[in-house]
Amino acid sequence: MKSKKNLTRFTYETAAFEGWRLCISRAGTTFTKYFPDKKLGGGKKSLAAAEKALAELKAVIEGSKRVDGKLAPATIKKGEKILADAF
């Protein structure tokens, strides 16, 4: 599987973690979440969960208002909640 925009595939033979990392930065705020294959039942399922969370997060970020060029605190909390509830 290949990495995609805002989604990076981690596959290391010597490391304990295999899965996808969602990382998106907007207006000075970075959101990051790992989607492990072991916990989600395989590479395709972890990718699907990561893509779903990314779509929800983008919808919240793109529809938000900015305060002094940065994301509003309420938007940041919504984004963090989406990632916390991702799986």
C-alpha positions as CSV (number, residue, x, y, z in Angstrom):
1,M,0.0,0.0,0.0
2,K,1.2,3.5,-0.9
3,S,1.1,6.6,1.2
4,K,-1.5,9.3,0.2
5,K,-1.8,13.0,0.9
6,N,-2.1,13.5,4.7
7,L,-1.9,9.7,5.2
8,T,1.5,7.9,5.6
9,R,2.0,4.2,5.7
10,F,4.3,2.9,8.4
11,T,5.6,-0.6,7.7
12,Y,8.9,-1.5,9.4
13,E,10.1,-5.1,9.9
14,T,12.0,-4.2,13.0
15,A,9.4,-1.9,14.7
16,A,6.4,-2.9,16.6
17,F,4.1,-0.4,14.8
18,E,2.5,-1.1,11.5
19,G,-0.4,1.1,10.2
20,W,-1.4,4.5,9.0
21,R,-0.6,7.9,10.4
22,L,-3.0,10.8,9.7
23,C,-1.3,14.2,9.8
24,I,-2.9,17.4,8.7
25,S,-1.8,21.0,9.4
26,R,-4.0,24.0,8.9
27,A,-3.6,27.6,10.1
28,G,-0.8,26.8,12.6
29,T,-2.5,23.7,14.1
30,T,-1.4,20.1,13.4
31,F,-3.6,17.1,14.0
32,T,-2.0,13.7,14.2
33,K,-3.4,10.2,14.9
34,Y,-2.1,6.7,14.4
35,F,-4.3,3.9,13.0
36,P,-2.6,0.6,13.9
37,D,-3.2,-2.5,11.8
38,K,-3.3,-4.8,14.8
39,K,-6.0,-2.9,16.6
40,L,-8.2,-2.3,13.5
41,G,-7.9,-5.8,11.9
42,G,-5.5,-5.2,9.0
43,G,-4.1,-2.6,6.6
44,K,-7.2,-2.1,4.5
45,K,-9.4,-1.5,7.6
46,S,-7.0,0.8,9.2
47,L,-6.7,2.8,6.0
48,A,-10.5,3.0,5.7
49,A,-10.7,4.3,9.3
50,A,-8.0,6.9,8.6
51,E,-9.6,8.1,5.4
52,K,-13.0,8.4,7.2
53,A,-11.4,10.5,10.0
54,L,-9.5,12.6,7.5
55,A,-12.7,13.4,5.6
56,E,-14.5,14.4,8.8
57,L,-11.6,16.5,10.0
58,K,-11.2,18.3,6.7
59,A,-15.0,19.1,6.7
60,V,-14.7,20.7,10.1
61,I,-11.5,22.6,9.3
62,E,-12.6,23.9,5.9
63,G,-15.9,25.1,7.3
64,S,-14.5,26.9,10.3
65,K,-13.9,30.5,11.0
66,R,-10.4,31.8,11.7
67,V,-9.3,34.0,14.6
68,D,-6.3,36.1,13.8
69,G,-5.4,33.7,11.0
70,K,-5.5,30.6,13.3
71,L,-8.2,28.0,13.9
72,A,-10.7,28.9,16.6
73,P,-10.4,27.0,19.8
74,A,-13.8,25.4,19.3
75,T,-12.6,24.1,15.9
76,I,-9.5,22.6,17.4
77,K,-11.6,20.9,20.1
78,K,-13.9,19.5,17.5
79,G,-11.0,18.2,15.5
80,E,-9.4,16.6,18.5
81,K,-12.7,14.9,19.4
82,I,-13.1,13.5,15.8
83,L,-9.6,11.9,16.2
84,A,-10.3,10.6,19.7
85,D,-13.5,9.0,18.5
86,A,-12.0,7.6,15.3
87,F,-11.8,4.0,16.6
